[in-house]
């Protein structure tokens, strides 16, 4: 489970980094960028909690 969480965290970071280019490609007028950044932040927080709890237990 921990490996999957780390993989999802990496994917979320990459998506957040390239959210400008993704938004430009779909011509979302900065709406898609906001959605990608919010979902990436949510995934990062959930996966961080998962990794921390697995380390502490």
Secondary structure as the mmCIF struct_conf table of DSSP 4:
data_model
#
loop_
_struct_conf.conf_type_id
_struct_conf.id
_struct_conf.beg_label_comp_id
_struct_conf.beg_label_asym_id
_struct_conf.beg_label_seq_id
_struct_conf.end_label_comp_id
_struct_conf.end_label_asym_id
_struct_conf.end_label_seq_id
HELX_RH_AL_P HELX_RH_AL_P1 UNK A 2 UNK A 17
TURN_TY1_P TURN_TY1_P1 UNK A 18 UNK A 18
HELX_RH_AL_P HELX_RH_AL_P2 UNK A 19 UNK A 26
TURN_TY1_P TURN_TY1_P2 UNK A 27 UNK A 27
TURN_TY1_P TURN_TY1_P3 UNK A 29 UNK A 30
HELX_RH_AL_P HELX_RH_AL_P3 UNK A 31 UNK A 56
#
